[in-house]
Amino acid sequence: MATVAEILQGRLQDALRASDLASDEPLQTAPTADPRHGDYQTNAAMVLGKKLKQNPRTLAGLILAHLSMSDIGAAEVAGPGFINFRLSPDFISRRLNQLALDERIGVERTDKPRTVVIDFSSPNIAKPMHVGHIRSTVLGDALANITRFLGHNVITDNHIGDWGTQFGKVIYGWKHFLRSENLNSDPVTELVRIYREADAAAQKDFGILEGCRQELVKLQQGEKENRRIWQQCVDLSTEEFAKIYDLLGIRFDYQLGESFYNPELPRVVQELLERGLAEVSDGAVVVWDRALSEDPFIIRKSDGGYGYATTDTATIEYRVKHWGAEAIWYVVGAPQHLHFQQLFSLGHRLGYEVDLQHIAFGSILGEDRRLMRTRSGDSVPLRALLEEAVQRATAIVAEKNPDLSEQERLSVSRMVGIGAVKYSELSQHRMTDYIFSWEKMLSLHGNTAPYLQNAYVRCRSIFRKLPAPVSATTSMTLREEAELDLAKKILQFPEVLPAVLDGFKPNILASYLYDLSAQFHGFYESCPVLSAATEVRETRLMLCDIFSRLLRTGLNLLGIELPEKM
């Protein structure tokens, strides 16, 4: 089903051809920023005027004379040469009737599906997930949901940091400083403690530092006891991560750690050397790309160890050869920009014809406008933050609706609390540094998840008062201004969703859903539903049904659940 913008663009192209103004220039129509100027707008005449060196208003008038709009609405020339389109109530009603019967609410699947691997979250073993993981985890999940809904084959991979030099100190700490009772009650905190204790001891005593190095060597050589300790660290950490992902409602298709690629690393280094893409420099194997940086991309360290560069190169190869990846998107913080530039450059020089994207993001700040930390200066543990979100939501839900059962209150509080944290992230442009504020994100007013969830609950409460379900075949006739405003906003959904992937910006969808909910609240206040005359009631019920389905679909794509009561 063509979107409204596509229909208008088609009529515009017809008018351009009839006016002998056909052009290869991309001429677009888009919703107006101010409804006083109509519903959609194009600057086609201004673009052509600049190209042809003619008066844009004159060209706009010529286009308008050949523009067929009788079955859609009307058009007019405005300002320096804009063409504004106004949709007729009959056209809006017809379009909405079509969407009422479409479970995808007008969003078509792409006719060019790709296999897209999305790499996000990526916590490290023996370290707790912290507040900084919110952005990668929530942003990656939302992009995966939206990309999949648009018809692409999406593979999500949690690339866990389960290998590296730090394990020498973790294993040394395990053997010398471990408190088993702590491991049973709070394993990840105990793993952090023994690492820090070993690290502090190694800084004071060269013998302990050498002991840590030997433990790492034994691990890398496959020594049985060290492999057992390492595996237990992995198991304990992933169990903790799973609790957080369960709370967030996030699942991965794969969780392949760095260790998965270890057997391939010597071969990768050898291949790069043989193909002349890498060279030996000061005992290390490096790849140079001075167009990007004077710093080398280190494939093998001078001590024979491997780092992220080697593992990530092997990872691209695996994803292309085993999963058929046509695109690989890395949802990783902005500080890793140079690493991914160098990695992508090397990947293309290796001949991998794959779309490689670094989806960077900014930081979460505390009220002091610095990186959000605990009073002791540590990063805020993510699990504790999420549990606090649920606790705060529980207090709000209990106050607003004390009649909920205990089970209902727990379920609603989780949806509201977790939804608030997710939406606070996704409503921001991903590169924006934003201040984490409990008061703002849990508010029932403004651009927040609870506000949108409340709009949904308010809408669905209408249907609970009906003696029978509303029929999906009812023909709608919209006349009231509030009805039309809500309907026009609904019709924009098939245009908004694909735009999210242009720059990887879920905030576009969040902003749209907020505006949609605001339109619904205006409709709800000015247009009685259940007390309206029969024909009007049926129209408004169908309008409410489409709104609630769209809002549920949109928020679910953002990874946010909706309660039936609040």
HELIX and SHEET records of a PDB file:
HELIX    1   1 VAL A    4  ALA A   18  1                                  15    
HELIX    2   2 PRO A   35  HIS A   37  5                                   3    
HELIX    3   3 ALA A   44  LEU A   52  1                                   9    
HELIX    4   4 PRO A   56  ALA A   65  1                                  10    
HELIX    5   5 PRO A   89  ALA A  100  1                                  12    
HELIX    6   6 HIS A  133  PHE A  149  1                                  17    
HELIX    7   7 GLN A  166  PHE A  177  1                                  12    
HELIX    8   8 SER A  180  SER A  185  1                                   6    
HELIX    9   9 PRO A  187  LYS A  204  1                                  18    
HELIX   10  10 PHE A  206  GLN A  220  1                                  15    
HELIX   11  11 LYS A  224  LEU A  248  1                                  25    
HELIX   12  12 GLU A  258  GLU A  264  5                                   7    
HELIX   13  13 LEU A  265  GLU A  274  1                                  10    
HELIX   14  14 TYR A  308  TRP A  323  1                                  16    
HELIX   15  15 ALA A  334  GLN A  336  5                                   3    
HELIX   16  16 HIS A  337  ARG A  349  1                                  13    
HELIX   17  17 LEU A  382  LYS A  400  1                                  19    
HELIX   18  18 GLU A  406  LEU A  426  1                                  21    
HELIX   19  19 TRP A  438  MET A  441  1                                   4    
HELIX   20  20 ALA A  449  ARG A  464  1                                  16    
HELIX   21  21 GLU A  481  LEU A  491  1                                  11    
HELIX   22  22 PHE A  493  ALA A  499  1                                   7    
HELIX   23  23 PRO A  506  SER A  526  1                                  21    
HELIX   24  24 THR A  534  LEU A  557  1                                  24    
SHEET    1   A 4 THR A  29  PRO A  31  0                                        
SHEET    2   A 4 TYR A  40  THR A  42 -1                                        
SHEET    3   A 4 PHE A  82  LEU A  87 -1                                        
SHEET    4   A 4 GLY A  73  ALA A  78 -1                                        
SHEET    1   B 4 ASN A 153  ASP A 157  0                                        
SHEET    2   B 4 THR A 115  ASP A 119  1                                        
SHEET    3   B 4 ALA A 327  VAL A 331  1                                        
SHEET    4   B 4 ASP A 355  ILE A 359  1                                        
SHEET    1   C 3 GLU A 279  SER A 281  0                                        
SHEET    2   C 3 ALA A 284  VAL A 287 -1                                        
SHEET    3   C 3 PHE A 297  ARG A 300 -1                                        
SHEET    1   D 2 ILE A 364  LEU A 365  0                                        
SHEET    2   D 2 TYR A 434  ILE A 435  1                                        
END                                                                             
